[in-house]
Amino acid sequence: MSSKEAPKVEEISEKTKETRDLILRNLQESLGVDKLTKQLETDGKVAHVYWGTATTGKPHVGYLVPMRKIADFLQAGLKVTILFADLHAYLDNMKSSWELLKSRVVYYECVIKALLQSLDVPIEQLYFKKGTEYQLSREYTDDVLRLSAQVSQRDALKAGAEVVKQVSSPLLSGLLYPLLQALDEQYLKVDGQFGGVDQRKIFILAEEQLPKLKLGKRWHLMNPMVPGLTGTKMSSSEEDSKIDVLDEPDRVRTKIMGAACSRDQPDNGVLSFYNFVLFPIVSPNAIEISNQQFFDFESLKTAYLDGKLDETSLKKFLADFLVKLLEKVRTRCDNDVVKDAKEKGYSTVEDVVSEALKSSPIPELSTEQKAWKDVLGAELLIPDELDRVLPTISSSNPLKIMFVAHGKGKFHLGFVAPLLKIKSLHDSGVPVKGTILVSDIEAFLDNEKVSWGAIEARGIYYREMFLSLIKRLKLEDIIEVKIAAEHEKYFDKDYVLDFYKMASAVTRDETTICEGSALSGNLVPLIYSLNAHIHRPDLLIVGNDSTVFADLSARLLRYFGYSAISHLAIPTVPGCNGQKMSCSVLDFLLDPLDTPKQTKTKIARSFCEPGNLDGNVAMQLAELIVFPLLNGSCLNIPRSADNGGDVSVSNYRELEHEFVTGTNPEFPLHPGDLKNAVVGVINGLFDGVRADFADKTREKLVKDAFMASKGKKK
């Protein structure tokens, strides 16, 4: 036997072949037919397929194409689910408001059932599902987030190019649309999906991406798209291109007789309708036009293109056929339920912005309240919202301040800055109550800087680090630490609805804040805004490099009728490379769990040129961290007598003078002496944290927080 013998081809039964041929007939393309065939051959297996439709414009006669195929699927013994994708409808460029969606779903269900019954399809064998019955669940939303982390903006845009309305600056919701459609396969528990060939790129995305999440790979069946009456794709949202299934007979005839039907363009809507709707319905019987009988489409097409069949007769027969067929649909839909759903579901969609919260007058501040505002400084963003809050602030109702920490990597000294800012406000006489919100999910969304499996552990690690520092700073009475995921409203139904609303109100470019190309990064500003909304602080602290979050969150919250939140921008703490201290740049961040020697070594190699303040890391650390930690006490800097002797300074300005000029100009402060003093104060703070984390339980906590991703198996 030759080693190159052809592989054995598995034979299938004649019954399976007939069933498969019935399923595949009149389709334009099929993906995964081998998988479908294997399922058909498996005893006791009933293959399950779904067809979905976004509840946007009114259903049109183009729906007869998939309805006819659904009849084939049922005849072949498949289980068929019809999905009314109400959430998708909103994501598709806000073609529906949330208030209209419920009525549109009712209208779609009534009309599509009537359409199926007019084709003698046994609808009792069908299953009907509404998208928001499961798409607002935490489990589904988690998978949307996981999928968004592995799909780029470009690939998401490409996948929805033929389905989602394309604009110059695409809405973020339009990029999420293909991901939701792919995940519907998993949550409807189907073996395959059926749709128009315009959805091919979404099907490819599902086949490529779902297996990476261990969510399986399905087969996909695609029917051809019936051209519209004007030559483009027939669309529910383009009035001139379609005939609604409930249009009156005169309107149907007028549209058909006026449709494009050039012999130079044989793929026009009139001929395509004969091909994909009329002949499959009447087969195996013939139709008769102008005393000519046609048993199939090809013979009719040839007669028309050869001039043996005139355009008027061709259109008139089609119009008569449609009027007769649609009369059955109109009769079944002639009831109050359909009329009410149509009236409510297709009323004018009002501009959401017009319903936004109206600005209320800003109250006059008292002298004391003005003083508090002055203490907050010039770094206030969206200050008018704070002006509305300050008149209510007192010792019994303190100013609620929140800082949001994203656990993107190792905890570092930079997170001490917001604690010190809250302490400074308290010491200045402002009644404050601080909250550190450890937001777990953003670190995953931002280029997966935490693995999915480590999100919870990372949040606990950050909470414990903050609590240790708060104890060191004696701030237990004024600052608490919360984990975002523990809030009762976190990712509940309303939270998820608002998430999708926000995605439908901003563009890809407006939300491209995080580095990287993954779509998940665009979701971070939405989560930030929603967390701010459910926690409702009076003031949010952000680094002065993140003010874009303040502006975008204010816009999003106000857009949907919520109050915006004032922000206080504070300077970011530099890493030992002179750039912003970053969780992911380990060599240059100052980790409280580093050994004292490691902390000293990192600071020792930072830039600190004698007499030069520009980019001087040690001087910046002294200003932002050391003196706030000393809280009025002097910074004592030991020096040898040969270097001018010890120096003691009570504030940053005095330190700056000693470093640049020196009280004794012959002995300005040397960089080495400055760094040693800074290291001493910082290690003094870190020593307590190191002690708290010295036990084995805390060691395991840190290890778990940085475990490698193992995925999430369903």
N, C-alpha and C positions, 0 to 999 in steps of 0.2 A: 504493500500500500504506500502510495506517495505521501511524503511528509507535508506536501502542499495541497492535500486533498481539501476540497471546498467544505466549509462548515455545514453541518446538517441543518436544513431548514425545517423548523417545526411545522407540522401539518395541523390545520385547524378543521373542525367539522364544517360540513356544508351549512348547517344551521347557523353556526357562528359567523360564517362568511356572509350569509344572507342578512343577518342582523347588522353586521358591521357595514355592509353596503347601504342598508337603509339609513343608518345613522350618518353616513358620510355623503350621501347623495346631495347634489346641488350646493355643496359647500365650495368655497373658493380655496380654502387651505385648511390643513389639519396638522397639528403637532402632537407627537406622542402616540401615534396610532398603534404601535406595538404594545404599549402599556394598556390601551383600551382593549385591544384584541385579547390580551391575556386575561383581563378581567371578565370579558364576555365568555371566555372558555372555562372560567372557574365555577365549579358547581356551587350553587347557593349564593353566589355573589351577585348583587344587584348594583350595577354601576350608577353613580349619582352625579348629575350634572346640574349646573345652575346657569341661569341667564339673568343678568341684572339690567335695570334701566334707571337712570337718574331722573327723578321727578321734576323736570324743568318745564319746558313748554308742553302744550297738549299733544297727546299721542297722535301720530299721523299714519297714513296708509302704508308707509314704509315698514311699519311694525308687522305687517302681514308676512313679511319675509321670515323673521325669526319665529313668528307664531306657527307658520307652516312647518318649520323645522322642529318645533317643540312637539307638534303632532307626530312627526316621524319618531322622535325620541320615545314618546309614550308608546307608540306602536311597537317599538323595538324592545320595550320592557324596561327602559331606564327609569330611575327615580329622578324627577325634575323639580327643582326649586326655582321660583321666580322671586328675585330680590328687588324691592322698591328702595332704591338707594337715595334716601332723602338727605343724608349727610353729604353724599357726593354732589347732590344738586346744589347745595349751598357752597361747597368748595369750588365749583366750576364758575368762578368769576361772579359769585353772589347773584345767580340767576333767580334765587328765591330768598325771601326773608324767612327767619325761623318761624314767624307767625303764620306764614302761608304753607309751610311744609306739610303740616298735618292734613290740611284740606286737600292738598295736591296728591298726597298718598291715597286718600279715599277715592279721589277722582280717577287716578291711574288704575287702582285695583278694579273699580267698577268697569271702566272702559276696556281694560285688557281682558278681563273675564268675559265680557260681552263679545269681544273680538274673537276670542278662542271658541266660544260657543257658536258663533256664526260660521266657524270652520268645522263644526261638529267635533271639537276636541273635548274629551271627557275631563272637565276641570276638577272633578272630585279626586282625580289621581295626581293633581298638582299640589305643591306646597308653596305657600306664600310667606314671605318674610320681609320685615321692614328693617333697614340698616341700623337705625338708632336703637333697635331692641338689644343689640350686642356691641355696637361700635363705640358706645360711651362707657363700656366697662373698663375697669382698671387693667385687666389682663390684656384686652385688645389694645388699649392705649400703650401699655408697656411694649407690646410687639411693634407698634408704630414707631416708637422711639428707638427700639433696637434696630429696626429695619432702616430708619433714617440715618443711623450712624454708619451704615455700610453702603449707602447709595449717595452718590455725589449730586450736587445741584444740577450739573450738566446732564447726568443720566436720568434724573427725575424729570427734567424738562423735556428731554428727548422722548421718554416713554409716553408722556401725555400729549405729545405734539399733535396727534390726529384727533384727540378727543376733547382736551381742555382748550377753551378759547385762548388763542395766543395773542399776547399784547407785547409792546416793546419792553415794558418793565413788568415781568410776570408776578402775579400775586403769589405769596408763599403757599396759600391753599392749593393753587393749581399744581404745585410741585408735590404736595402731599397726596393728591388725588390718586395717582397710579399706585402708590404704596398701599393705600386703603383697599383698592380693588384687588390687589394681589393677596392681601391678608384675608379678604372675604372668603377665599377658597378654604383657608384653614378653619375659620370660625363657622362656616356653613357645613363643614365636614363633608366636602364633595370630593369626587375623584377627578372631575374635569370642569372646565368652564367653556361656555358657548357665548359668542358675541360677534360683532361685525369685524370685518378685516381691518377696520380702522383702529382696532384695539390690539393689533398684533404686537406692537412694541411693549404694551403693558403685560401681555402674556409672556413675552420673552423675559421681561424683568422678573416676573413671578417665577419662571422656570430657573432663572439664574440665581436669584437671591433667597427665595424661601428655603431651599436646601441648606444654605449656610446657617440658618437659624434652626435647623433640624425640624423644619415644618413641612417637608415633603415636596415632591414635584408632581404636578398634574398634567393631564393632556388637555389640549385646547382645540376647539372647533370654531371655524370662522365662516360666516356667511358673507356673500358679496354685498356691497353697499349699493342700494338703489339710488341712481342719480336723482337730484331734485328736478322739479319741473322747469327750472331756469338753467339747468346744466350742472349745478354744483351738487354736493351731497345733500340729500333730503334731511333737514334738521328740524327738530321740534321748536327751536328758537328762531328760525328764519321763515317768516310767514309766507313769503312769495315762493319758496321752494317746495311747499308741501300741501297736502290735502289732509285736513283733520278728519279723524274717523267719524266725528259727529257733524261734519259740514252738511248743509242742506243739499238736496239733489241738484238744484240749479247751480249752486256754487261749485259742486264737484264737476258738473259738465263744463262750466265756463273755464275752470282751471285746466281740465284735460284738453279742451279744444284749443286753448291758448298756449299749451306747453310746447317746448322746443322738441322737434322731431325731424331733424335734418337727416337726409340720406348720407350726407358727408360725415355724420357723427352717429354711427350705428349703435353706440353705447348710451344713447340718450335715455331719459327717464321713461318715456312711453314704451320703447322696445324692451328695456330692462324689466319693466313691470310685467310684461307678457312672459318674459323668460323666468323670472324668479317668483312670481306670485300666481299669475293666471293659469299658466300651463300646469304647474304642480298641483293646483287645486282641481282642475277639470280632468287631469290625466286619470285613466287612459282614454277618455272620451275625446272627440274632436270638437273644434269650434268652427263655425261657418261665418265667413265675412265675404260679402260681395259674391255670393254663390260659389265660394271656394272653401274647401275643407282643409283644416290644418290639424294634424295630430301631434305636432311638436313645434318647438320654437324655431328651430333652424329652417324648416320649410316656410314658415311665416316670414321670417327675416329675409330669406332669399327672394320671396315674392315681392316684398316691399322694396328691397334695394334694387331689384330688376325692373321696378315700375309696374308690376302686375297687380299691385295693391296700392290704392291711393291713400294719402295721409288722412283725409277726412273720414273715410270708412274705418281705418285703423283706430283712430281716436274715438269715434262714435261707439264702436263695439266695446272698447275698454271702458268708456264712460258708463255705458249701460250696465256692464258687468259690475263695476264698482258701486253704482247707485243701488243695484239690487242687493249686493252683499252688505253694504253699509246700512241699508234700511233695517236689516236684522239687528245690527249693533245699536242704531238709534232707538229702535223699539225697546230693547232691553235696558237702555239707559234713560228712558223717558220716565223718570221718577224724581221725587223731591230730594233724595239723598245725593244723586248725581248733580242736580241743579244747584243745590246748596254748596256742594264741594267745589263746583266750577266757579260759582260766584265769589266764594271766599278765597279760593286758591289762586285765582287769576285777577284779583284786584291789583291796583297799582302798587308796586313796591316802593314804599317811601324811603327817602334818603335817611339812613341811620343817623347821620350826623345831626340832622334837624331835631332828633329826639335826645341829643346829648344833654347832660346836666347843665342847666343854666347857671352862670356865675352869680353867686349871691354877693351882696355888698360886703366889703371888708370892714369889720368893726374897728373902732378907734382903740389903740393900745394905751394902756396905762404907762406911767413913767417907769414902773418896775418892769413891765413887760417889754418896753422898748429897750431897757437895759439888758434884759435877757437876750433880745435879738442882737444887740450889739456884741454881746459875748460870743454869739455864734459866728460872728465874723462876716467877711465879704464873700465867703465861699458858698453862700446859699444859692441853690438852684430851685426854681419854681417857688420863690419866696412868698407869693401871694397866698399859697395854700397854708403856709405856716402862720401868716397873719390872721387867718380865720380860726386857727387852733389856739394861738397864744392867749386870747382873752379868757379861755376856759381853764388855763393852767394854774395850778396852785400846789401847795405842799400835799394836799390830800388828793390831788389829781395831777400827778407829775407828767412832764413831757415824755411821751413814749418814743424812744429812739431805738432803731434797729440797724444792725449791720449784718449783711448776708455773706457768709463764707462758703466758697465752693471748694470742696476737698479734692483739688486737682492733682495733688502730690503731697510731698512732705510738708508738715506744718512748719512755719518759720516765724522769725521775729517780726515780719511785716504785719502779722495778725495782732500784735500787741498794740499797734497804733490806734485802732478804733477803741480799744479798751481804755487807753490813756486819754483819748479825746472825751469819752463819756465821763471819766473821772475828773478831767479838767473842768467840764461844764458843771458838774456837781460841786466841785470845790469853789467855783465862782458864784455859787448861790442859785443856779438854775435848778428847779425841782425836776429831776430826771428819773426815769426808769428804763434801763437798757435791756435789750434782748439781742443775743447773738443767735442768728438763725443759720444753722448748718444745713445747707441745701444740697442734698445728695445727688440729685439727678443731673444737674448742670455739668458736673465734672465728667459724667459719662458722655453727655451730648457734645461737649467740647473736645472733639477728637479722641474720645474714649480715654480720657486721662485717669479714669478709674474703670476697672473691668466691671461688667454687669454683675457678676457674682460677688464682687467686693463692695458694692455700693453701700449696703447697710453697715458693714464693718468699718468702712472709711468714715461714715457719719459718726459712729460711736467714738472712733479714735479722735476725730476733731473735737467732739463734745468734751471728752475727757481732758484733752490738751487745754482747751479754753477754761474749763473748770479749775484746773491746776493753776493756771496763770491768774485767774480771778481770785483764787485763794491767796496767792502770793501778793497780789495788789490790794488785798483786803476790800474787795468790791462785792462780796457775796450779797450784801443787802440791797444793792442797786442794779446788779446785772445778773440776768438768768441766761441759760443756754437751752435752745430748743433745736430739735431736728425736724426739718420741714415735713418729712414723711409721717410724723406722728400727729399732725393736725387732722382733725376729723373731716375737714372739707378738702383735704389734699387729694386731688385726682378723683373726687366724687363726680357725679353726673354733671352738676352745674359747672364745676371747675373745667371739665373736659369740653363742655359746650362752649364755654368762654374761650378756651384754648383755640378751638376751631374758628370761632368768631374773629378772634384776633388775627389768626392766620389768613383770614379772608379780607383783612383790612390793611395789610402791609405787604410790601413787595419783597422779593428776594434781596434786592440791593439794599433796602432799608434795614434788613435784619442780618446782613453780612457783617458781623462784628467780630466774631471769633475767627481765629486763624484756621486754615484748612479748607478743603472743598466739600466735605461731607455735609449733607442737608441738615443733619442734626444740629450743627452749630447755629443755624438760623432759628432754631427753636428756643435757644437760651433766653433771648430777651422776652419771649412770651411767658416762659416759666417764671422769670424774675418778676414780671409785672403781676402775674396771678398770685404769686406768693405774697407780694406786697399788699395786694388787695385783700386776701383772706386774713392776714395778720393785722392790717390797718394801723401801722405805727404813725406817729405824727411827723416823724423825721427819719430819713434813711441816710446812713453814712456810706459814702462811696469813695474810692480812690480818685484822685483828680485825673487819672487816665481813663476813667470809666463813666464820664459824665454823659456819654451817648445813651447809656442805660436809663438815666434820669429823664432825658428828653423823650425817648421813645416810650417809656412806660407811662409818662404823663399823657402823651397823645393817645395811647391805646386805652387807658382807663377812662379818659374823658370822652373818647369816641363812643364808648358803650354806656355812657351815663354814670360812670363812677367818679368819685373824687380822685384827683391826682394827689401825689404825696411830695412834699418838699424834700430836697436832698442837701446834704452837707458834704462838700468835696474836701477831702483832706489829702495832704501830700503822701505819695507812696514812698515806702522805705526802700532805699537802694540795696541791691545785692552787692557782694564784694567785687563784682565786675563793673560796678558803676551803673548798671542798668537796673530797672525795677526788680526787686527781689521776687523771684518766681518759684512756684512749687516744683517745677519740673527741671530747674537748673541746679542740680544738687551740689555741684562744686562751689557755688557762689551764694547759696542761701545759708542762713544761720538757724540751724535746727536745734530746738531746746534739748533734744536728746543726743546731740553731738557731745563728745567728751570735751572737757575744758580745753584740752590741748588742740582739738580740732577747731573749736571756735577761735582760739587765739591764732592758729595758723591761717585760717581763712581771712580774718581781719588783717593780719600782718602782711598779706600779699596784695591787699587792696591799694588802689591809687591814693597817694597822700604826699604830694610834692611839697617841700618846705615853702611856707608862705603863700601857697596857691589854694584858693578856696574852690575853684572851678572843678567840679567832678570829684571833689575830695570826699571819699566814702566815710572816713572816720569822723570828719566834721559833721556830715549829714546825720550820721547815727547819733552823734552827741546832741544835735539839735532836736531830732525827732523822737529819740528814745531815751537817751541817758538823762537829760535834764528833767523831762517829765517824770521819769522814774524817781529821781532824787527829790522831786516835789519841794523845792526850796532849799534843800541842803546843799552844801558846797561840794564841788567835785575836787577832790584832793589828788594832785598829780605828783608822785614822788620823782625827784630828779637828784642826781649827784651834785655835789657842790661845784664840781668842775663845769657842770651844765647850767649853773645858775641857781641850784637849790630847788626845793619843793615849791609848787605853785598851787594855789587854791582859788577857784573861781566859783561864783555863785549863780551865774547864768551864761547863756550861750554868747552874748555879746562880749562878755569879759574873756571867754575862751577864744573867741575870734581875734580879739585884740592881742592876746598872748601868743597866738599862733602866727599872726601876720606880722606884728611889730614887736611885741614883748614889752612888759613893764620895764625890763632892762633890755634895751635894743640889742645889746651884745649877746643876749641869750633868749631869742624867741623860742617858743615851744617846739621841740623836735618831734617829727612824725612818729618816731618810735615811742616816745614818752606819751604822746597823745593816744596812740593805739593801745598801749598797755592800760591806760586809765579807762578807755572805752570798754576793752575786754573785761576788765575787772567788774564793772557795773553790770554788763550783760551776763557774764557768767554767774554773778550773784543772783540774778533773776532765774537763770536756767537751773541753778543747783537745786532749787526746790522742786522744779518739774522733774528733774532727773531722779530725785529721791522718790517722788510719787510713782514713777514708772519703773522702779527698780524691781518690783515683784514679778513673778512669773505670769500672773494673770494679765498684767499690763503689757508684758513682753509679747504674749500671744495676741493681744488686741492689735498691737502694731503690725505683727506678722500677717494677721488676717486682713488688715486694711490694705495690704499691698500684694495680695495673692494674685496669681495670673488668672486670666479669664478662662473659664471652662464652658462658657456658653450657657444656654438655658434650655434644657430639654423639655419638650412638651410631653 
